[in-house]
């Protein structure tokens, strides 16, 4: 394990799409080693939360799949088949090299990743969060589900503290577009001392 944190706290702040693309473009080659060194366990926690809830009704979309680090955790848990999308080509190249996805494509910021119901389960591990996708992405993903579809995601501690992401979630719950099946706080980047809330929603 690294003697000092390899992750910069400036990761968790607002930035433009161009800046976000540059961050993840430059980080692609070292990403897996860096987050592994900091004890990134949220993908495994998401998988564990889904296992009692997921009935294996079709392909799973790993939204913001990055290098496929999270997808590896889902595959280990037996979740699949996996499809993945990300906005950063360099991250997708890393994901492609792992051979765990049946389909990968480059997405567009602010554009729904699929038609409603194409995927009965969408996972967004660490994606709808401060410094990555903006709060309204949560509504976009909910739009991409048919009734009964599941969305699993995580809000890390800075995202929870920011408040805007939970405001969107509260509005969606209040509008009865989704119901919350699971929410639990736990470790996110263990060595970094950061936690996250793992959340599972069902479209209604």
N, C-alpha and C positions, 0 to 999 in steps of 0.2 A: 504494500500500500504506500502511496506517496506520503512523504513526510509533511508536505504542505498541500493545501487544496489546489487542484489544478484548474478548478472552475472559477471563473471570475464573477463576483456578485453582480456586475454590470449586465450579465446575461438576462437578468430579470428586471427589465425596464422597457418602456415603450420605445419602439423604433419603426422606421419605415419598412415597407416590403423590400425595397432594394437593400437596405442595411441588413435585414434578416437573411436575405439570400446570400449576401457576402459573408456573414458570420458562419452560416452552415456550409457554404462552399469551402471556406478555408479550414473548417473543422472536420470535414468528412473523413479524412484519412486517420485522424487521431481520436475521433469521437468515441468509438467503442472502448478503447483503452482508458480514456479519460473518465468516462462515466462508470466504468467497471471499478476503477481505482477509488472512486468516491462512493461506492456501494449503492448503485442505482437499482432499487428493488421494486419500484412501483409497477413495472410490467408484470412481475411475478405476483404481486398483490392483486392486480386487475384480473389476471388469469384465475387466481384462487377464488375471487369474488364471483366470477362468471360460471365456474364449473357447476354449482348447484342450480343455476338459472338457465343455462344454455342447453337447448335440446338438439343441437346439431342439425338445423333445418336448411342448411345451405352454406355458400361461401361467406367468409368473413372479410370485411374491409378494414385493413389497418391504415387508417387515415393519418397522414403525416408520418409515414412509416420510417422516414430517415434512412439510416444504414441497415435497418432490419434488426437492430438490437432488441427492440421490444417484440418483434415477430418471432425471434428465436425463443423467447420466454413463452409466447402463446403456443408455438409448435411443441415445446417440451411438455406443456400441459395437455396436449392432445387437441387443441383448438385448431380447426381448419376445415376445408382448404382455405388458404390465405391469399388474398389479393391486396396489393399495396399501392398507395399513391403518395407523392410528395412533390413539393414545388422546386426542390433543389436537385438538379441533374447529378451533381457529384455524390449526393447522398444515395440517390437511386442506383448509381453504379455500384456502390458498396452493397446495397441490398440485393441487387441482382446476382452478385458474385456468391451469395450464400445459398442460393438454390432452394429457398424455403417458400417462395411465392409462385403461384401458378400464373399470376398476371401482375404486371407493374406498369404504371404510367405516370407521366408528369402532370400534375394538376395545376390549376390556375388559382391564385389568391382571390378569395371572395366569390368563387363559383362553386356551386354544389358539386360534390364528387360523383354523384350518380342520380339516376331517377328514383323517385320514391318506391321503395320495395325491392330494388335491385339486390340489396343486402339486408338480410334479417338481423344482422349484428354488425355494428360499426364500432370499432375501438379507436380511441384517440388518446394514446398514452403520452401525457406531458405536452400535448399539442395546443389545446385551448387554454392558453396560459400567458401570463405576463412575459413579454419578450418574444413570444412566438405568434400564434394566431390570436386575433382580437376577440373580445367578448361575443360579438355578434356571430362568430363562427359556430357557437353552440346552437343558435336558432337555425343556421344553415344545415347543420347535421340532423337536427330534428326534422327539418323539411325533407330530408333524404330518406326518412324511414316511413314505411307503411304501418298501419295500425298493428300493434303487437310486436313491432321491431324493437330491438334493444340497442342502446347506446351506452358504452362504457368509456369513462374518461377519468382524468385526475386533475385536481387543482392543487398545485404545490403551495407551500406556506406563503410566499410572496403574493401569489394570485389570490388566495383567500383574504390576505390583509388588504389587497387593493380594493376589493369590494365590488368592482364593476362586473366581474364574472358571476359572482353569486347573485347580483341584482338581475342579470339576465335569466339565470336558473330559477330564481324566485318568481319572476314574471311568467316563465313558461309553465311552472307548476301551478301558479295562480290561474292561468288561462286554461288549465286542464288539458294542455297539449301532451304532457307527459306525466307519469307518476314515478316517484323515486322508489326503487326496489332496494337500494343499498347505498349507504354512505358511511365511511369509516376513515378516521385519521390513523396514520401510521408512518413508518419511515419512508423516505423518498430517496434522498442521497445520504445514506447513513453516516459516512465519514465526514460529510460536510455539515452534519447537524441539521439537516432540513427534512421536514415531513411533508406529507401530502394527504389529501382526502381522495380516496377512491370512490367513485360514484357510478351507479348503474341506473339507467332510466329506461322506461318502457313507453313507447308511443301509444297514445290512446285516441 
